[in-house]
Amino acid sequence: MTCAWSLECSSCASTRSADGLPGVCDCGQPLLVRYPAPPSPEAKSVLRERPWTMWRYREWLPLGAEESPVTLGEGGTPLLPVARIAAKHGFRDLRVKEEGTNPTGSFKARGLAAAVTRAVAAGARRLVVPTAGNAGVALAAYGARAGVATRVYASAITPATILSQIRSFGADLVLVDGHIGDCGRAARAYAAEAGAVDVSTLREPYRIEGKKTLGLEIAEQLGWTLPDAIVYPTGGGTGLIGMWKAFEELAAAGWVLGPLPRMYSVQSTGCAPVVQAFAAGAERCTPWPEPRTVASGLCVPGPLGDRLMLRALRESGGGAVAVSDAQLSGASRDLQTLEGIDACPEGGATLAGLLELEARGAIRRDDQVVLFNTGAGWLYRS
């Protein structure tokens, strides 16, 4: 099919058709989807008739009018009030977007559903991804759903349960001695050799669009208003970038009014390139040497989307903070024992980050704040 949307480089602003199997711009930077016109505010009424999956927002997504996506029912995750934790720390309105309820146990389902949908529609028969864990599970599942072969490159220290899940969906799993950057190099070499489509973070334009639905859902779940602040665990940063894109598009379309949320990135003190670059006023990240953290999704030493993340943090009036493994692990346990949310380490990082940000005066206790649990904690337990 001929795509109704176009692609724009996030750096040099050059444009191109979305037809075929686009990767990055010729300048090496990520491409972003641009639509000819936004849905009108009146289009909200059709949402009442649609099931609670991310595809209820199909007019906001790269999908043809009569096209069926590759789907397992992803999205439509709850936005849970956490009254006990809010009371413990004195917050007025604190909520957790619980992404562990997605079909593959994490928010990665959103991005990979969109990426696989577009790649298969364009003729891809083989897909590859490097992973810190959850993206590999998602690609394996959605590849199986679409009937295409998948290969996943994962660090040898990835939690055993996650590796078992990748294998269970039939993916060709290759273990790498190193971090996700090493996995990425291996995946790109395989893509060049085997003709596989590389669906790595920001190396194709559609995972952002799937993650964008996080922001669309929050807006609808809050009655088409937006919170004061969002605290998000940041590795590759697709969710952060996608949400900021969603908020800007919603505001431009007149679907929401008022100020956009302040966006806050949380990383581990063992791998904090975005925090370091934000504090230094830099436009790009310096790759983090010897990254180490129990939160495998935060172990991304040199994210391709660094410019886009830093831009979103600064444009929103937000910031970035790093927490220790002890802090994020303790906060994860609090979410589990006080609220019954099976938080992954990255989810714990958002609560730990919130407490650091409040102590610094960046977030006020009377703010309405949304935290993210990006995946199910059971995936990290062997």
N, C-alpha and C positions, 0 to 999 in steps of 0.2 A: 504494500500500500504506500501511497505518497503521504508523508507526514504533514499535518497541518501546522505544526509548530516549527520553529527554527532553532538554531544553536548559536550562542554568542560566547566568545572567549571571555573568561573572567579577568583576564589581564590586558590583552591588547585590544579587546572589544571588536575584533573581526567577527563576521557572521558567516554561516554556512547552512546549507540544507541539512535536515536531520535524517534524510534518507540513507539507507545502508547501515553500516556498523561503525558509528563514530567512536573515536577514542578521545584523545586530548587534542588541543589546538596544535597547529604547526609550531607554535612558540613553546610548547611543552606544558601549558597550563590548562586547568580544567575548563570544560565547556559547560554552559548553563542553558537550560531550556527556556525559551521565550515564546509566549503564546500571542496570537494575533489580537485577541481581546479577552478581557476577564469575564467570567459569568456575572450577570446582573444581580443586584441584591434580591430581586424577586425570585431568582432561581433557588433560594434557600427552601422554598416551599416544597420542592420535589424531594428534598432529603427525607421528609417524613415517610415517604413510601419505600425507602431503600433499607436494606439490611445494614447492620452495624459492622461493616468492614471498611478498610481504607478506600475501597473502590466506590463507596457512596459519593466520593468527591471526584468522580471521573471527569467532570468538566474542568477540573483544576489539574488534571494529570495527562501524561502523554499516552492517550488511548483514543483510537478511532471511534467514531459514533456507534458503529455496530460491532466493534471488536470485543472479544472476550479475553480477559487477562488470564495469565497463569496464576492461579490462586489456590490457597489452602484456607482461606478465611481470615487472613491476617488483618490486623488493625482492630479498631473498636474496643480498645483496652480501657479498663476503668481508671478514673481519676479519683483516688481514694482520699478522703479526709483522714488525717492521722492526729486525732484529738489528744491522745495520751502523750505523744511526743511533743505536740504543740504546747500542751499544758506544762510538761516537764521543763521546757526551755522558754516558756513565756511568749510564744508566738500566737497571734490572733487567728490566722487562717493559713494552715499549712496542709498541702496535699501532695500525694505521690502518684505520678503517672506510672501504672504498673504494667510494664512491657513484658514481664515474665509469662503473661497469659497468651502470648502469640503462639502460633502453631509450632514453631521450632524452639520456643522457650526464650526468645529474645527479640529486641527491636530490629535485629538484622533481617527478620522476615520481611519487613516493609520494603527496604531497599532492594533486596534480592528478588522479591516478587516483581517489582517494576523493571529491574535490569534484565531478568530472564524473559519477561514478557516481550520487551523490545528486541532483545537479541534473537530470540527464536522467530519472531515475526519477520526479522530481516534475513533469516536463513541460517543462523548459527546452529551447528550440530555438535559443537564441543566447547565447553566453558571451563575457565580456570580462575582460581582466586587464591591469594595468600591470606592467611587468617591468624588472628590471635585466639580463635576458638569459635565464637558464635557465628561469624560470617560463613565459616566452612560448613557448619551444620545447615544453615539456611540454604546455601548454594546446593548442597547435596540433595536436600529435600525438594527444592524447586526444580532442579535439574531432573530429578526422578519424575516429578509431576508433569514436566514438559516432554519427557522422553528423550532427553539429550544427555550425552556423556559429560561427566564433570571430573575435574582433578582439583585437589586441594593440597596446598603446601602449608604445613603447620609446624610450629616450633616443637621440638621433641619434649619440651617441658609443659606443653599444654595439658590442662587437667584431663585425666584418663577418661572420665565420663564423656567429655566433649568429643574426644577422639573416637570413642565407641559409637557415639551418635552419628558422626560423619561416616564411619564405615557402614553403619546399619542402613543408611539410605543408598548405599551402593557406589559411593564416590571412590575414585582412585586417590588414596591418601598417601602423601609423601611427607615424611618427617625430616625436618631440617635442624641441624645443630646451630642455633642462632635465634635472633629475634625476628619480628615481622618484616623488618627491612630486608633481611636475608631471604625470607620467604618470598618477598616481592620480586627480588632479582631472579630467583629461580622460576617463579611463575611467568615473568615476562620472557625469559629465555624459552620456556616451554611453549608459550603462545606463538613466538616467532618461528619455532621449529615445527610445531604440529598444526599451526593454523587455528588454534583455539582462540576464542574471544576472551580477553582479559577483562573481568568485571571487578577489578580491584577498586578500592575506595577512590573516587574522583578520577579514575582513568577511563570512565565512560560517564555519560551525563545523567543517567536515569536513577541510580541509587539515591541521589539527592531528592529526586521527585517523590520517591517512595517515602523517604524520611520526612519530607515536607508535610506529610499527613499527620505527623505528631502535632504540629502547630495548628493545623486545621481542626483536629479533634479537640484540642484544648479550648480553642475559641468556641466551638459549638457546645462543649460540655459546660462552659462557663456562661452560657446564654449569649454568645457572640460579644463577649467582653474578653479582655486579656488580663493576666495577672500582673502584679507589679514587678515580679522578678522570677526568673527561671534559673535553676542551678542544675548544670548538666555535666556528666562525667565525659571527659574529652580524651579520645585517642586520635583516631583519624579525623574526627570532627564532622562527619557527614550530617549527623542529626542536628548539630548546632547550626551549621550552614543552611540546612534544609528548612529548619524552623524559622530562621530569620528571613529567608526567602518567602516563606508562607506568610509571615506577618506583614511584610512589605506589600505583597500581592493582595492580601485581604484589605489592607488599609487603602491601597490604590483603587480597589474595586468598590469601596464603600461598604464592605461587609462588617467592618469593625470601626469604632470611633475611639478617639482618645490616644494617649501615649502608648507606644509599643513597650513590651517588657524589657527590663534590663536583663541582659544575658550574662551569666557567670559560668566560666569554665572551671572545672575541678580536675586536677591531675594528682598523681602520686609524687611525693618528694623523691622517689627513685626514678622518675621519668617525667620531667616537667618542662619540656621545650616551649610550650605555649605560655606558661606562667612566666618563664624567664624572658621571653621576647616581649610580652605585654609590659612587664615591669621596666624593661630597658627602652621602651618606646620604639622598638624595632618593627619593621614591616614583615620580616621573615623570621623563621625560627632557625636557631643554630642546632644541628643534630645533637641529641643528648648522648654522651658517651656512657657505655656500659649500663643500659637501662635495666632496672630490676624492680619488680613489684608483684605482689600476690594478685593484684587486679590486672589480669592479662590483657583486658581490653584497653587499658591505659598505657600499655607498654608499646608506644609508637614513637620512636626517637626522632623521626624526621618526617612529619606529615606533609603530604603534597598540598593539602588545603590550608596551609598555615596562613597565607595572606587573607583568605576568605574568613577564617576563624577570627583572626585579629581584627579584621574590619568589622565583623558583626559585634564583637565585644565592645569596640570603641564607639561605633555608631549608636549602639543601644544604651551607652552610658554604664555598661557593666564592668566586668573585670575578670580576674583569674586568680586562683588560689591553689596551693598544693597542700596535701595532707599526708601524714605518714601511714604506713600499712597498719600500724597499731590503731590509729584513729579510725580509719575506714572499716577495719574489721570489727571494732567495738560498735561503731554506728550500725553496721550491718546486723549485728546481733540484737541491737535495740529495735530495729525495724521488725525483726523476726519475733522477738519475745514480747514486745509491747503492742505490736499492731498486727501480727500474723502475716506480715508480708515477707515472703521468702527472698530476701534481698541478696543479690550477688555482691561481690566486693565493690564493683563500680557503683552500684546503688547505694551502698554504705558510704562511699566517698561523697555523694551529694549531701547527705545529712551532716557528715563531718565537715564538709566545706561550708555549708550553711552556718554552722556554729562559729567557724573561723571568720566568716564574712560579717556575721553579726557582731562579734567581738571587735572587729576593726571599724564598725560603724557603716559598712557598705550596704548592709541590709538591715532594715528596722523591724522590730518585733510586730509592728502594726501593718507591715506589708502583707499582701497576699502573695504567697510564694508556692511555686510548683517545683518539686524535686522529681528526679527520674530514677526509677529502678529499671535498668536497661535489660535485665535478664534474670532468669530463675536461678536461685542459689544452689539448687540441687545439681545443676550442671557442673558445679565446681567441686562437688564432693565425690570422692571415689568410693 
